[in-house]
Amino acid sequence: MKAEAVEAVIRGLKRAGVSVATYLPDSLLKELYPALDADADIRTIPVTNEGEGAAIAGGVFLSGKRAVLVMENSGLRAATEHLARLGLGAGIPVVMIMSYRGELGENNWWAIPHGITMEPLLQTLRTPYTIVREVDEIEQAVVNAYEHAYASYHHAAVVLGGGLVR
């Protein structure tokens, strides 16, 4: 991930008032995790699976604070049960920032299903999302996701694709 993209994500999170970042590391966002860990304003919580991260982010919401779940888009499949209960069942929003594995141009056969399933799963979960491919769009996309999620009491996602993560 490009350094300017990492900085834009962190600026967007801070503008949105995020104080907790939960994440399951992936190779496409590997530069983002140490930057989050090093930021004094954002507490990081590494997780063992994405469902756990969604649950923690939901708990942070219930405490009156804001969190983000950062993951590869394959994690959406792992977190679907948690996200359905939180968003569709309880009105507890989780904002996700995901790398876009399986996007057109992907050169790993094992990652193609991540791209095939991501958008249909987001739609099934009734989760608004934006796919960002330019650095100058990241910060505002993150802010917009929080405004929407916290107004609707439902999830929102920012997907980082294209040259931002490859």
N, C-alpha and C positions, 0 to 999 in steps of 0.2 A: 504494500500500500504506500502510495506516495506521501512524503512528509507533509506537504501542503493539505492533503486530504485528511490526514490524522489531525492536524491543527484545526481544520474546518469542523470536523466532527466534535472535537472538544469545545470549540467556541459555541457551536449550536447547543450542546448539552448544557453548558453554563448559562447561555441566554434563556434556555427553557427551565432553568432552576433545578436541574438534576443534581442530586447529592450522592446517589448510589449507582454504581454500574456493576451488574452481574454478567458474567461471561463464561463461555466455554471456548477456549482458544481454538482457532483454526489458522491454517497457513496463509490464507489470503489477507487476513487482518492482523497478522503477527506483529506489525509495527504499532498497532493501536493499543494493544494490551499493556505494554510497558509504559506508554505515555499516560494511560489512564491510571495505572498504579502509581506513577510519579506525581500525579496532580494532587495537590494538598486539599482541594475543594471537593474531590469526588472519592468516596470510599468504594473500593473494589471488592467484589466477592466472587472469586472463581468457583465454578460449580462442576459437578461430575456429569450432569446431563442438562439439557435445555429445559426440560419440564421443571426441574428444581429451580432453575433460574427464573422461569415465569412465575413460579409460586413465591419466590423471594421478592421479585419486583411487585407482585400483587400485595404482599404484606407491607412493603415500603409505602405503597399508595395508601393503605389503610392507616398507616401511622401519620399521614398528612404530608409526606415527603414525596419526591419524585425519583424514580429509578429508570434504568434502561436495561434491556436484555440484548447483549451483543453476541452474535453467533453467525455461523455459516447457514445458508438457507436450508441445508439438509436438516438442521436442528428444528425447523418448523414441524417436520414430521414427528420428531421425538416429543415435541412440546404440545402437540395438537390437543390431547385430552385435557391438559392443564389449562390451555388457552380457551378451550370451549367452555369449561366450567367457569373460569374467571370472567370472561367477556360475555358470552352468550347467557350464562346462568346467573351470574352475580353482579354484573355491571362494574367489574373491577378492571380498569384498563392496564395493559402492558404495552409499552412502546418498544419496538424491536428495531435494531439496526443489524442488517444482515449483509454478508458478502453474497454475490450472485454466482454461485457455482452452476455450471451447466448452461450458461448463456451461450448464444450463438458464437462460435469461435473456440469453445471449450475443447481442449485437446486430451482430456482424461476421460476414458470411456466410463469409468465408475461414477463420474460427476454428472453425466448427462441426465440421469433421473432426477437429480436435485432441481435442475432447471425445468424439467417437464412437470414436476409436481408442485412447485412453489406457488405459482399464480392460482391454479385451481384450489389449492388448500387455503390460501389467503381469501379467496372469494367464498369458499365454503364457510370459513370462519367469519365472514362478513367484515373483513378487516381492510380498511382503506390503506393503500400503499402507493409509494412512488418509487420508480427506479431512477436513480441518479447516476449520470455518467460524466458529469463535469464538476470539477472542484468548486467552482464558484456557485454551484447550486446546493451544495451539501448543507451548509449552516442553516439556510432558510428552510430547507426540507425537514431538518431535525426540529426546528422551532414549530413549523406547521404541524408536524406529527403530534407534538405535545398539545398544541392548541386544540386540535381535532379530538384527540383521545380524551382529554380532560373535560371537554365540552360535551362529548357524546357518552362518556363512561364506557368506552369500548377501545379495543386495541387499535394501533396504527403501526405501520412499518415503513422504514426507509431501507431500500435495497441499493447497495453500492455495486455498480456493475462496470462493464467496459474496462477502460484503461485505469480506472481508479484502483482496482484490486488485482489486475494482472500485469 
